[in-house]
Amino acid sequence: MKTLLSALLLLLTPLPVLAQEETGFALPPVSDLTAIVERPLFVPSRQATAVPVAPAARTAADRRLIGIVMRGGQGAALLLLDGTPRTLAPGEMAADWRLTAIEPGAALLSHADGRHLRLTVGQALP
């Protein structure tokens, strides 16, 4: 109870007024702030106009390994196929390639024509 009363007395005690320096910070004159009034920051019309960008041509980089997920001995490969991310578990197929195994930082793939490939993260599919 005494602690509570002491805390209340501290809260009610006025704090000393800090002396302001005469050479300290001063607000600029209102006439310097016209841009703020004329162009408010959060008004949609203040946004930059969007410049349309032509879509880039598809390249081999659109078909690449973008990551490996390992958890408790099981894993999955994260592939970017024609610009779309896709997750493959061992045994699943994508673009005529079957994911056969996963290693830290790499995926082992086999193609329908018998080719085998070890693809590291960031590497493109042939």
SULPE-V733670 format. One record per pair of residues at least 12 apart in sequence whose C-alpha atoms are under 10 Angstrom apart, sorted by sequence separation. I is the first residue (numbers start at 1). GAP is how many residues later the second one is. D is the distance in whole Angstrom. If there is no record, write none. Layout:
# SULPE-V733670
i gap d
I GAP D
I GAP D
This chain:
# SULPE-V733670
i gap d
65 12 7
66 12 6
67 12 7
76 12 5
77 12 7
89 12 9
90 12 7
97 12 6
98 12 5
99 12 9
106 12 7
107 12 5
108 12 9
65 13 6
66 13 5
67 13 9
75 13 9
76 13 5
77 13 8
81 13 8
82 13 10
89 13 9
96 13 10
97 13 6
98 13 6
106 13 5
107 13 6
64 14 9
65 14 4
66 14 6
75 14 7
76 14 7
81 14 8
96 14 9
97 14 5
98 14 8
105 14 9
106 14 4
107 14 8
64 15 6
65 15 6
66 15 10
74 15 9
75 15 8
79 15 9
94 15 10
96 15 6
97 15 7
103 15 9
105 15 6
106 15 6
63 16 7
64 16 5
65 16 9
74 16 9
76 16 10
93 16 9
95 16 9
96 16 6
97 16 9
100 16 9
102 16 9
103 16 10
104 16 9
105 16 6
106 16 9
109 16 10
62 17 9
63 17 5
64 17 7
90 17 9
92 17 10
93 17 9
94 17 10
95 17 10
96 17 9
97 17 10
100 17 10
101 17 9
102 17 10
103 17 9
104 17 9
105 17 9
106 17 9
62 18 6
63 18 4
64 18 9
69 18 9
90 18 9
91 18 9
93 18 9
97 18 9
98 18 9
99 18 10
100 18 10
61 19 8
62 19 6
63 19 6
64 19 9
66 19 8
68 19 9
90 19 9
91 19 10
93 19 10
97 19 9
61 20 9
62 20 5
63 20 7
65 20 9
66 20 10
67 20 9
68 20 10
69 20 10
97 20 9
60 21 9
61 21 9
62 21 5
63 21 9
64 21 9
65 21 10
66 21 10
60 22 9
61 22 9
62 22 8
63 22 9
65 22 10
77 22 8
59 23 8
62 23 10
76 23 9
58 24 7
59 24 9
77 24 9
58 25 8
76 25 9
77 25 7
75 26 9
76 26 7
77 26 10
74 27 10
75 27 6
76 27 10
74 28 8
75 28 8
77 28 9
79 28 10
97 28 9
73 29 10
74 29 10
75 29 9
77 29 8
78 29 9
73 30 10
77 30 7
95 30 9
76 31 9
77 31 10
63 32 9
70 32 8
75 32 10
69 33 9
70 33 8
68 34 8
69 34 10
70 34 7
68 35 8
69 35 8
70 35 10
68 36 7
69 36 9
67 37 10
68 37 6
67 38 7
68 38 7
66 39 10
67 39 8
68 39 8
65 40 10
66 40 10
67 40 9
65 41 8
65 42 8
79 42 9
80 42 10
78 43 9
79 43 9
81 43 10
77 44 9
80 44 9
81 44 9
79 45 9
80 45 10
79 46 9
68 52 9
67 53 9
68 53 7
65 54 7
66 54 9
67 54 6
64 55 8
65 55 7
66 55 5
67 55 8
64 56 9
65 56 5
66 56 5
64 57 8
65 57 5
66 57 8
64 58 6
65 58 6
66 58 9
63 59 10
64 59 6
65 59 6
63 60 9
64 60 4
65 60 8
61 61 9
63 61 6
64 61 5
61 62 8
62 62 8
63 62 6
64 62 9
60 63 10
61 63 6
62 63 9
63 63 8
60 64 6
61 64 8
59 65 10
60 65 7
61 65 10
60 66 7
